Amino acid sequence: MAQDGKMSDRTLGTARKLWGLVYVRGAAYLGVGAALFWVPDEGLTWLRWLVGLVIAAQGALLIVEGRPGEEDRGEVLSWRFVAGIVSVVAGILIVAWPSMTGPLLLTVVGIWACLAAVIGVVGALRERSSHAVAWDWHLVNAALWFVLGVGMLTRPTDDITTSAMLIGLYLLVSGLVLLVGGFSTSTRLRDERAAASAAPADTLAPPPEPGLP
């Protein structure tokens, strides 16, 4: 039983590190969202750089969160890892294409968001089948990606100021969801860990699979 306890502690420690990355993503979303929402009329270059950088940064964090470890060899790649690659490619494309027009920028953002949403929904449903703790928060996050993607692809206007405010609003809402989801998940796992430690040895169940929002 001592070995099981060590394994649980290691799993919990890894999850805590990953939650830290979730909080970084949430804070970045809030910061960029606030900038876009309250200062939306700085022009296309302002919007292109902010959106491109936040998408690429999110992708890099998702890759770190979802990178396969030694114990994951032979397993299907994490949905976060795949979504991270898609996000990095989209972010670099937006930043590195200086002649990108406003309508094209919004279309690229819409396509990226829809792809990320599909990957996120598939990942959340896979985690639900494996009883991962945070699958519901993953699903909410994917739904927000989908709302952004559909909104950008079916936008009634190509006005940059209006689009910047909409993207800023999405980032603010998503940032709050990430922070609340991360806190809720870490609290839930910590409580379940404490309850398992207090239970009699013969009633201990394997620790739940840690998840990220």
N, C-alpha and C positions, 0 to 999 in steps of 0.2 A: 504493500500500500504506500510506502514511502516514495517509491518510484513514481506512482501515479500522481502523488502530490507535487513532486518536482515538475512533472510534465505539465500539470495544471498551472503552476506558477509561471513556467516558461511561456505557455500559451497566453496567459493574462498579460505578461510583460510585453510580448509582441503586439498584442492588441492595443495596449496603451500607446505604444509608439505610433501605430497606424492611426489611432484616434487623433494624435497630435497633428498629423498631416491633414486630417479632415477639418480640424479647426483652422489650419492655415488656409485651406481652400475656402472655407466659409468667410474668414476675415478678408481675404482677397476679393471675393465676390462683393462683400458689403462695401469695401473701399472703392472699387471701380464702379459699382452700381451707384453709389452716392455721387461720385464725380460726374457720371453720365446723366443722372437724373436731375441734378441741380445746376449743371453747366452743360446743357445739351447743344448749345448753338456755337460751338467752337470750330465747326466745319468737319469736312470728310476726313482730313488727315488725323485730327484728334480722335475721331471715332475709330478709324482704321487701326491706329496704333494701340489704343486702349483695349479694344475688343480682341485684336490679334494677340496681344501680349497676355491677356487674361486667359484666353483659350489655350495658348501654348503652355502657360504656366500650370493651368489645371491639368493639361495632358501629362506634363512631366511628373506632377504629384500623383496622378492616377497610375502612371507606369511604376513609380516607386511603391505605391500601395499594393499593386497587383502583380509585381514581378514574382515569377515562380521561385520557390526555395528548394532546398535539397529534398524536402519531403514531398514536393509536388512533381517530381520527375515522372513523365509518362501521363500526367493529368492534362486535361483540356486547359488552355490558357485562361486565366482569370478574365472576366468581362471588363474589369477595371483596366487591365493591361491593354486590351484591345481598344477600348474607348480612349485610353490615354494616347495610343499611337495615332488614332484618327484625329484627336484634338491637336496634337503637336503638328501634324501635317497641315491641318486647317489653319492653325495660328500662324505658322511660318508662311503659308501661302498669302494670307491677308497682309502680313507685315512686309513681305518681300516683293509685293506687287504694287509699286508706287503709282502706277497708272490705273489702278482698279477704280472703276466708277462706283457711285453710290448704289445703284440697283444691283450691280454685280456683287458688291460687298454683302448686301442684305441677302442675296440668293445663296452665297457661299455659307453665310451664318445659318441660314435656314436648312440647307442640306446637311451641314455638320450637326446641327441640333437634332434633326430627324434620325440620322445615322446613330448618334450617341444614344438617343431615346430607345431605338430598337435594341441596341446592344444592352442597354441598361435594363429593359423589360425582360429580355431573355435571361440575363444574369440574375435578376431578382426572383424570377420564377424558379430557376435552378436552385437558388439558395433557399427558397421556401420549401422545395421538395427535400432538401437536406437539413431542414430545421435550423437554418442560420438565424441568429438573433435579429439582425437588422434588415432583413429582406424587405419589410414593409417601408422602411425609410428609403431604401434603394428604389423601390417602385414609385414612391412619391417624387423622388429626384428625377427619375426617368420621365415621369408624366410632365414635369415642368420643362424638361428638354423638349418634349414633343409639342407642348403648347407654344414654346418659343419658335420652334421650327415651322410649324404650321402658320403661326402669325407672320413670320418673315416671308414665307413663300406665297402667302395669300394676302399680303399687305395691301391695303386700299390706297396707299400713297408711297412715293419714293422720297418724301421729304426727310432729309437727314436729321433735322432737329427732332421731329416726331419719332423717328426710328430710334434715335439715341435715347430718348426718354423711355421708350418701351423696353429696350434692351437693359437700360439701367434699372427699371422696375423689376424685370425678370431677375437680374443679378441680386438685387436687394432681397427679394422673396426667397430665392434659392440659397443665398448666404444664410438667412435665418433658419431655413429648413436644415441645412448642413450642421449648423451649430446646435440647434435643438436636438436633431437626430443623433449627433455624436454624444451629447451629454446624456440623452435618454438611454442610448445603447450602453455606454460605459457604466451608468448607474445600475441598469438592469443586470448586467453581467456581474458587477461587483456584489450586488445583493444575492444573486444566485450562487456565487462563489462562497460568500459568507454562510449562506444556508447549507451548502453542501459540506463545508468544513465543520459545521456544528452538528450535522446528522451522524447517527451511528455508522460505524465502518461498513456494516453489512448492507446498509441502505444507500450507500453512495452511488450516484450515477455518473457517467462520463460527463465532463464539463461541456457546455454548449459550444458549438462552433462560433468563434468570434466573427462579427460582421462589421461592415462599415457603411455609413449612410451615403 
